[in-house]
């Protein structure tokens, strides 16, 4: 069943767990993630990135597909627009029935980030759509577009003002993670996380969750992280499944379900691990 980020994140913060949020593309990812989450009775957030939505009929094959299958699952499901950089994309997501959107003005000066985010909350609120924004900047190189590569830590003293002026429902923070595959193990700033949590009236979000050691993620979940974004770990799992499928196929005409099975199995293991690690097992 479809719900909002506001609903699942507030419960997660209250009960000190985090909801897994998976960027997803196509049937194999959507179905495997939802089937696994339902089996484990975990709420889940399915996220869509701009470059996938901008493909021909991208909104149809992602948003419309997820909306069609969600009522058949007895768990809370959030349909979330990830890392929108402009208002036009948010407006299109609203038209297609997203229940949550993220506007990312994190590379802008503080005042400009506030103005852009407030514009989006004003658009989304009449539709009951949750809004996530980012303060500080989580860098990386996997999102494409004009997204920066250098991270900038969130300043705790800016948090309360930003939330009050924008009216966001959740706030992504920068405490030492990055998007994509790490070249060295990250070291999350737990002390800063505690300061941010004390200042924030809304649930907090960790981007760049893939590759971050479980113990570090669990440490910041204890201090207000209520949503953890995951993508690279899923891609790594699926690539492993592709290699398995190629090695295991003995026929020149294998059935599609035979070809896809190793991919689904590897992805399922990763999704289950994340659900258990974040403490969302049985929270649906």
Secondary structure, 3 states (H helix, E strand, C coil): CEECHHHHHHHHHHHCCCEEEEECCHHHHHHHHHHHHHHCCCCEEEEEEHHHHCCCCHHHHHHHHHHHHHCCCCCCEEEEEEEECCHHHHHHHHHCCCCEEEECCCCCCHHHHHHHHHHHHHHHHCCCCEEEEEECECCECCCCCCCCCCCECCCHHHHHHHHHHHCCCEEEECCCCCECCCCCCCCCCHHHHHHHHHHCCCEEEECCCCCCCHHHHHHHHCCCEEEEEECHHHHHHHHHHHHHHHHHCCCCCCCHHHHHHHHHHHHHHHHHHHHHHHCCCCCC
